[in-house]
Amino acid sequence: MRRLTIITLIFLVLTGAGCSGEKKAAELLETARFEEKQNNREHAVKLYEEITRAYPNSPAAREAAARLEELRRPSR
């Protein structure tokens, strides 16, 4: 019984940490988008890179990677 309680607590802590990580990634993504709109491309790129590095499995990381690809594409 004690072992099950410990395993349950570990599971709850780990899943809770993932949620807060996704929230932080989403907040950074929102800030990066704002920086892009303000024509602060350099800061936006840094934020997108941070999202992909710190939260690689988050939905925000997929969008950040797509934005990085777009921003790094040579302009015509």
ChimeraX attribute file (.defattr): number of C-alpha atoms within 10 A of each C-alpha:
attribute: neighborCount
match mode: 1-to-1
recipient: residues
	/A:1	5
	/A:2	7
	/A:3	8
	/A:4	9
	/A:5	10
	/A:6	11
	/A:7	11
	/A:8	12
	/A:9	12
	/A:10	12
	/A:11	12
	/A:12	12
	/A:13	11
	/A:14	11
	/A:15	12
	/A:16	11
	/A:17	12
	/A:18	15
	/A:19	12
	/A:20	11
	/A:21	15
	/A:22	18
	/A:23	14
	/A:24	16
	/A:25	25
	/A:26	20
	/A:27	14
	/A:28	20
	/A:29	21
	/A:30	15
	/A:31	16
	/A:32	25
	/A:33	20
	/A:34	14
	/A:35	17
	/A:36	17
	/A:37	11
	/A:38	10
	/A:39	11
	/A:40	13
	/A:41	16
	/A:42	12
	/A:43	14
	/A:44	26
	/A:45	21
	/A:46	12
	/A:47	22
	/A:48	25
	/A:49	19
	/A:50	17
	/A:51	27
	/A:52	20
	/A:53	12
	/A:54	13
	/A:55	19
	/A:56	16
	/A:57	13
	/A:58	19
	/A:59	13
	/A:60	23
	/A:61	24
	/A:62	16
	/A:63	16
	/A:64	27
	/A:65	18
	/A:66	13
	/A:67	19
	/A:68	18
	/A:69	11
	/A:70	11
	/A:71	15
	/A:72	10
	/A:73	9
	/A:74	7
	/A:75	6
	/A:76	3
